C-alpha cells in the first residue's frame, strides 16, 4: 500500500509538472508571436513614420522662415521655370530680354506663383506629417495592447507554475497523511507481526 501511495504521489506530481510545462510553452509561443507581429507592424509603418518626421521638420523650418523646402518643391519649380520661359520668349520677341520691364515681369511672376503654391506646399507637408502622427498613434496603441497581452501571458505562466508546485505539495502531503494513518492503524492493532515477538505491541 505504501509503494502504491508513493507511486501515486510521484505520478500526480509529474503529471502536474508536465501540464504546467505544456501551458507555459503555449503561453511563451503566444508571447513570441505577439512580439513578432508587433515588430512586423512597426517595420510596415516605418516609411510613414519617417516621412512624417521629415514633413514635421519641413513645417518647423517653414514657420521659422526657412523657405528652401518650398522653393525646391517640384511643382513650384516647374511652374516658375515654365512661366519664366514664356516671359523670356515674349521679351526676346520684343527685343527686351534684359530690359527693366522683363525683370519686373519675372519678379511679379515669382511672387504670384509663390502665393499660389505656398498653400499647396503647406497642405502637402501637413498631410504627410499627419500620416506620420497617425502611424505613431496606431503603433502606440498596438504596443500598449501587446504589452498587456504579454503581461497577462507571463501571469498565466506564473499561475501554472504555482499551481504545479501546490499540486505537488498536496500530493506528497496526502502521501504523508496516508503513511501516518497506516502506522496508526497497525499500531492500534498490535503492531507488525514478524513471528515470535511482536514489534510495537508493548511486550
N, C-alpha and C positions, 0 to 999 in steps of 0.2 A: 504493500500500500504506500509506503514511504517513497519507494522508487517511482511509482506511478504518479504520485503527487508532485515529486520533484521534476519529473519529465513534463508534467502538465504545466507547471510554473515556468519552466525553461521555454517550452514551446509557445506559451502565451506571450512571454516577454520578447521572444524572437519575432513572432508574428507582428507584435506592436511596433518593433523597430523597423521591420520591412515595410509596414504600412506607412509609418512616418517618413521613411526614406523615399518611398514612392510619391507621397504627397509633396514632400519638399522638392523632389526632382521636377514634378509637374509645375509647381509654383515658380521654380527657377527658370524653367523653359518659357513660362509666360513672361517673366521679367525680361529675359533676354530678347524675346520677340518684341515686347513693347519698346525697349531701348532701340532695337534695330529700326522699327517703324518710325520712331521719333527722329533718329539720325537721318533716315531717308527723307522724311518730310523737310527737315532743316536743309538738307542738300538741295532738294527740289525748289525750296523757297529762296535759296541763296541769291539767284540772279535778281529777284525783285528786291531783296534786302539791299544788295549792293547798288542797284540802280536808284533806290530810294535815298540811300545815303549820299550818293553823288548829286542827285537833284536837290536835296536839302542843302548841300554845300553851295550849289549854284544860287539857290534862293537867298541864302545868307550873304553871299558875295554881292548879289544884285542889289539887295537892300542897303548894303554898306557902300554902294557907289561903284562897285566893280562891274562894268557892263561888258567885259570881254566875252563872257559866255554868250550874251545876246548878240554881240557884233559878229561872232563866229558861227551863229546858228545858220544852218544850211539854207533854210527858206529865206531868211532875211538877206544873206549874202547874195543869193541868186537874184532876188528882186532888185537889189542895188546895182548889181552888175548889168542886168538887162536894162534897167532904167537909164543907167549912165551910158550904155552903148547907144541907146536910142537918142539921148540928148547929144552925144558926140556926133552921131551921124547927121542930125539936123544942123548942129553948129558948123560942121565941116561943109555941108551943102551951102550954108550961108557965108562961108569964109570966115567964121568967127570961132574956131575951135578953142582958142586960148584967150578969148576975149572975156571982159568982166561979166558980160551978160551970161555967158556959158557957165562961168564959175558960180554965179548966183543961182542959176537953174540947178546945178549939181547939188549945191548946199540945200536948196529947198526940197529937192528930191529926197536927199538923205534924211532930212528932218521929218518929212511927211511919211516916209516908209518906216522910220523909227517909231513914230507914234502909232502907225497902223499895226506893226508887227510886234511891238512890245507886249501888248496884252496876250497875243498868241503865244509868245515865248513863255510868259509867266504862267499861263494856263497849262502849258505842256509840262513845265518842270514841277508845277504844283501837283498835277495829276500823277506824275511819276513818284513824287515824294509821298503822296497819299497811298499809292500802291505799296510802297515800301513800309509805310506805317501799318497798313492792314496786314501785310505779311508778318510783321513783327508781333502784332496783337494776336494773330491766329496761332503763331508759334508759342507765344507766351501762354495762351490758354491751353494749347495741347501739352505744353511742358508741365503745367500745373496738374492737368488730368493724369498725365503719365506718372508724375511723382506720387500722386495719391494712390494710383493703382499699384505701383511698385511697392509703396509703403504698406499697403494692405496685404500684398503677396508675402512680403517679409514677415508681417504679423502672423499670417497663416502658417508660415514655416515654423515660427516660434511656437505657435499653439500646437502644431503637430508634434514637435519635439517634446514639449512639456507634457502633452497627453501620453506620449510613448513612455516617458520616464515615470509618470504617475501609474500607468498600467503595469509597468514592470515592478514597481514598488508594491502595488496591490497584489500582484501575482505571488511574489515571494513572501509578502505578509501573510497571505492566505495559507501558503505552504507552511510557514512557521506556526500559524494557529492550528493547522491540522496536525502537525507533529506534536504540538503541546497537548491537544485533545487525546491523541493516541497514547501518549505517555501517561496521561491521567487515567485513561480507561484501563490500561494494563496494570498500572499501579494499584488501582482500586479493586482489580480482580485477583490480586495475589501475586502480581509480578510476572516475569518471564520464566517459564519453567524449562530448564535445560537438563533435567534428570534429577539425581539426588541433590537435595538442597534447592532452594529457590531464591533467586535474586530479587530483591525488593519486597520480600514477604515479611520482613521484620524478624525472621528466625535467625 
